[in-house]
Amino acid sequence: MEPAFVTVSSEGQVVIPPEFLESLGIVAGARISIREEGGELHLRPDTLEAKLRVIDELCGITAGGPSMTDDLLEDRRRERALELAKDGF
């Protein structure tokens, strides 16, 4: 979707263009989260669908990376070996 330009009112309000509201399923009275990141404002509908979309976006981002479970198990094996050596085994 092409960017839209809106004007900020003296009260700090902006009107979200209808095409954005429709495409995101935002209705009157809906909650929207807003955050600043890197000098930009990010708006996100506070709906179950929006939250599920974030989960879908994050799903698998660590795939192919090191396994934290394997790292923790290896650390524990080393600790156990040191414990056994200390006890004379």
CNS distance restraints for C-alpha pairs under 8 A (distance, minus, plus):
assign (resid   4 and name CA) (resid  17 and name CA) 7.50 0.50 0.50
assign (resid   6 and name CA) (resid  14 and name CA) 6.59 0.50 0.50
assign (resid   6 and name CA) (resid  15 and name CA) 6.83 0.50 0.50
assign (resid   6 and name CA) (resid  16 and name CA) 7.69 0.50 0.50
assign (resid   7 and name CA) (resid  14 and name CA) 6.27 0.50 0.50
assign (resid   7 and name CA) (resid  15 and name CA) 7.90 0.50 0.50
assign (resid   8 and name CA) (resid  12 and name CA) 5.55 0.50 0.50
assign (resid   8 and name CA) (resid  13 and name CA) 5.49 0.50 0.50
assign (resid   8 and name CA) (resid  14 and name CA) 5.06 0.50 0.50
assign (resid   9 and name CA) (resid  13 and name CA) 5.12 0.50 0.50
assign (resid   9 and name CA) (resid  14 and name CA) 6.46 0.50 0.50
assign (resid  16 and name CA) (resid  20 and name CA) 6.80 0.50 0.50
assign (resid  16 and name CA) (resid  21 and name CA) 6.82 0.50 0.50
assign (resid  17 and name CA) (resid  21 and name CA) 6.62 0.50 0.50
assign (resid  18 and name CA) (resid  22 and name CA) 6.05 0.50 0.50
assign (resid  19 and name CA) (resid  23 and name CA) 6.10 0.50 0.50
assign (resid  20 and name CA) (resid  24 and name CA) 6.19 0.50 0.50
assign (resid  21 and name CA) (resid  25 and name CA) 5.84 0.50 0.50
assign (resid  21 and name CA) (resid  26 and name CA) 4.85 0.50 0.50
assign (resid  21 and name CA) (resid  27 and name CA) 7.00 0.50 0.50
assign (resid  22 and name CA) (resid  26 and name CA) 6.37 0.50 0.50
assign (resid  24 and name CA) (resid  45 and name CA) 7.54 0.50 0.50
assign (resid  26 and name CA) (resid  30 and name CA) 6.19 0.50 0.50
assign (resid  26 and name CA) (resid  45 and name CA) 6.89 0.50 0.50
assign (resid  30 and name CA) (resid  45 and name CA) 7.50 0.50 0.50
assign (resid  30 and name CA) (resid  46 and name CA) 7.49 0.50 0.50
assign (resid  31 and name CA) (resid  45 and name CA) 6.27 0.50 0.50
assign (resid  31 and name CA) (resid  46 and name CA) 5.33 0.50 0.50
assign (resid  31 and name CA) (resid  47 and name CA) 7.64 0.50 0.50
assign (resid  32 and name CA) (resid  43 and name CA) 6.48 0.50 0.50
assign (resid  32 and name CA) (resid  44 and name CA) 5.48 0.50 0.50
assign (resid  32 and name CA) (resid  45 and name CA) 4.34 0.50 0.50
assign (resid  32 and name CA) (resid  46 and name CA) 5.01 0.50 0.50
assign (resid  33 and name CA) (resid  43 and name CA) 5.69 0.50 0.50
assign (resid  33 and name CA) (resid  44 and name CA) 5.20 0.50 0.50
assign (resid  33 and name CA) (resid  45 and name CA) 6.19 0.50 0.50
assign (resid  33 and name CA) (resid  46 and name CA) 5.99 0.50 0.50
assign (resid  34 and name CA) (resid  41 and name CA) 6.74 0.50 0.50
assign (resid  34 and name CA) (resid  42 and name CA) 5.55 0.50 0.50
assign (resid  34 and name CA) (resid  43 and name CA) 4.59 0.50 0.50
assign (resid  34 and name CA) (resid  44 and name CA) 6.52 0.50 0.50
assign (resid  35 and name CA) (resid  41 and name CA) 5.70 0.50 0.50
assign (resid  35 and name CA) (resid  42 and name CA) 5.34 0.50 0.50
assign (resid  35 and name CA) (resid  43 and name CA) 6.81 0.50 0.50
assign (resid  36 and name CA) (resid  40 and name CA) 5.51 0.50 0.50
assign (resid  36 and name CA) (resid  41 and name CA) 4.59 0.50 0.50
assign (resid  36 and name CA) (resid  42 and name CA) 6.23 0.50 0.50
assign (resid  37 and name CA) (resid  41 and name CA) 6.42 0.50 0.50
assign (resid  37 and name CA) (resid  42 and name CA) 7.29 0.50 0.50
assign (resid  44 and name CA) (resid  50 and name CA) 7.23 0.50 0.50
assign (resid  45 and name CA) (resid  50 and name CA) 6.09 0.50 0.50
assign (resid  46 and name CA) (resid  50 and name CA) 6.41 0.50 0.50
assign (resid  46 and name CA) (resid  51 and name CA) 7.19 0.50 0.50
assign (resid  47 and name CA) (resid  51 and name CA) 6.30 0.50 0.50
assign (resid  48 and name CA) (resid  52 and name CA) 6.10 0.50 0.50
assign (resid  49 and name CA) (resid  53 and name CA) 6.13 0.50 0.50
assign (resid  50 and name CA) (resid  54 and name CA) 6.41 0.50 0.50
assign (resid  51 and name CA) (resid  55 and name CA) 6.41 0.50 0.50
assign (resid  52 and name CA) (resid  56 and name CA) 6.15 0.50 0.50
assign (resid  53 and name CA) (resid  57 and name CA) 6.17 0.50 0.50
assign (resid  54 and name CA) (resid  58 and name CA) 6.24 0.50 0.50
assign (resid  55 and name CA) (resid  59 and name CA) 5.97 0.50 0.50
assign (resid  66 and name CA) (resid  70 and name CA) 7.95 0.50 0.50
assign (resid  66 and name CA) (resid  71 and name CA) 7.86 0.50 0.50
assign (resid  67 and name CA) (resid  71 and name CA) 6.33 0.50 0.50
assign (resid  68 and name CA) (resid  72 and name CA) 6.08 0.50 0.50
assign (resid  69 and name CA) (resid  73 and name CA) 6.12 0.50 0.50
assign (resid  70 and name CA) (resid  74 and name CA) 6.10 0.50 0.50
assign (resid  71 and name CA) (resid  75 and name CA) 6.19 0.50 0.50
assign (resid  72 and name CA) (resid  76 and name CA) 6.18 0.50 0.50
assign (resid  73 and name CA) (resid  77 and name CA) 6.17 0.50 0.50
assign (resid  74 and name CA) (resid  78 and name CA) 6.34 0.50 0.50
assign (resid  75 and name CA) (resid  79 and name CA) 6.23 0.50 0.50
assign (resid  76 and name CA) (resid  80 and name CA) 6.05 0.50 0.50
assign (resid  77 and name CA) (resid  81 and name CA) 6.14 0.50 0.50
assign (resid  78 and name CA) (resid  82 and name CA) 6.29 0.50 0.50
assign (resid  79 and name CA) (resid  83 and name CA) 6.21 0.50 0.50
assign (resid  80 and name CA) (resid  84 and name CA) 6.10 0.50 0.50
assign (resid  81 and name CA) (resid  85 and name CA) 6.09 0.50 0.50
assign (resid  82 and name CA) (resid  86 and name CA) 6.03 0.50 0.50
assign (resid  83 and name CA) (resid  87 and name CA) 6.28 0.50 0.50
assign (resid  84 and name CA) (resid  88 and name CA) 6.29 0.50 0.50
assign (resid  84 and name CA) (resid  89 and name CA) 5.11 0.50 0.50
assign (resid  85 and name CA) (resid  89 and name CA) 5.24 0.50 0.50
